[in-house]
Structure formats: structure tokens, C-alpha cells
Amino acid sequence: MTLESLTIFLGWTALINIAVLLFSTVMVLAIRERISKIHAKLFGLDQADVGRAYFQYLAQYKIAILVFNIAPYLALRIMA
């Protein structure tokens, strides 16, 4: 695998992951009440705890995208 193909791969994975993050964020904002009731019953949590779990999920996913997709992509772009 060449550096050019790896750069293209990381660019596409970053784009796809950002799209998934945006979709997840919109869904959490749009249907938070309905889905948090289901998740609260399913996992035996309070609805406030479910809201914190949503925020933690989105934050950790964003950090993972930055660390594993965007930072290596930018490093490869700088090298090229």
C-alpha cells in the first residue's frame, strides 16, 4: 500500500465517520425523548443517566475520529 492510497483511504474513512457522527447527533437531538425512554427501560437506568451516556458516546466517538482518522490523514498530507 502506497502513501497516496493510504491517504485516500484515511480521507474516506474520516468522511464516512464524520457523516455517522453527524447522523447520530441529529438523531439524538431529534428523537431524544422517545429513544431515551426505551434505553432507560432496556438498561435499567434513569433518563438523566441515559442523556449523559449519549453525550459521552458522541464525545468519545468524536475523539476516536480525530485520533484514528483525521490526525493520521493530516500527517500524511503534510508528508506528501
VMD Tcl script that draws the C-alpha trace (Angstrom):
set ca {
  {0.00 0.00 0.00}
  {1.45 3.34 -1.02}
  {1.30 6.53 0.99}
  {-1.05 8.01 -1.59}
  {-3.54 5.15 -1.32}
  {-3.32 5.24 2.49}
  {-4.01 8.98 2.43}
  {-7.06 8.45 0.22}
  {-8.27 5.61 2.47}
  {-7.96 7.71 5.63}
  {-9.70 10.63 3.94}
  {-12.69 8.48 3.02}
  {-12.87 6.80 6.42}
  {-12.78 10.23 8.08}
  {-15.57 11.45 5.83}
  {-17.73 8.39 6.49}
  {-17.15 8.56 10.25}
  {-17.96 12.27 10.35}
  {-21.20 11.55 8.47}
  {-22.09 8.83 11.02}
  {-21.28 11.23 13.87}
  {-23.49 13.94 12.37}
  {-26.33 11.48 11.78}
  {-26.07 10.19 15.35}
  {-26.05 13.72 16.73}
  {-29.12 14.71 14.71}
  {-30.96 11.57 15.77}
  {-30.14 12.12 19.44}
  {-31.39 15.70 19.19}
  {-34.49 14.86 17.14}
  {-35.85 11.80 18.97}
  {-34.12 12.05 22.33}
  {-37.27 11.77 24.47}
  {-38.64 8.67 22.77}
  {-35.38 6.79 22.49}
  {-34.15 7.70 25.98}
  {-37.28 6.14 27.49}
  {-36.60 2.91 25.61}
  {-32.92 2.86 26.56}
  {-33.70 3.70 30.18}
  {-36.05 0.72 30.45}
  {-33.75 -1.56 28.46}
  {-30.66 -0.90 30.58}
  {-32.36 -0.08 33.88}
  {-31.06 3.49 34.00}
  {-32.54 6.84 34.87}
  {-33.37 9.06 31.88}
  {-30.83 11.66 33.06}
  {-28.15 8.96 33.04}
  {-29.12 7.97 29.52}
  {-28.70 11.59 28.40}
  {-25.20 11.63 29.89}
  {-24.44 8.34 28.15}
  {-25.49 9.86 24.80}
  {-23.19 12.82 25.37}
  {-20.31 10.54 26.40}
  {-20.85 8.33 23.33}
  {-20.78 11.31 20.97}
  {-17.71 12.81 22.67}
  {-15.74 9.56 22.63}
  {-16.67 8.86 19.02}
  {-15.53 12.36 18.03}
  {-12.19 11.86 19.80}
  {-11.73 8.48 18.10}
  {-12.34 10.07 14.70}
  {-9.79 12.78 15.43}
  {-7.14 10.35 16.69}
  {-7.55 7.47 14.25}
  {-8.69 9.21 11.05}
  {-8.11 12.95 10.88}
  {-4.70 13.24 12.60}
  {-3.06 10.48 10.50}
  {-4.70 11.88 7.36}
  {-3.31 15.34 8.05}
  {0.14 13.91 8.86}
  {0.20 12.06 5.56}
  {-0.98 15.15 3.69}
  {1.84 17.17 5.25}
  {4.38 14.48 4.30}
  {3.29 14.40 0.67}
}
mol new
graphics top color blue
foreach p $ca { graphics top sphere $p radius 0.5 }
foreach p [lrange $ca 0 end-1] q [lrange $ca 1 end] { graphics top cylinder $p $q radius 0.2 }
display resetview
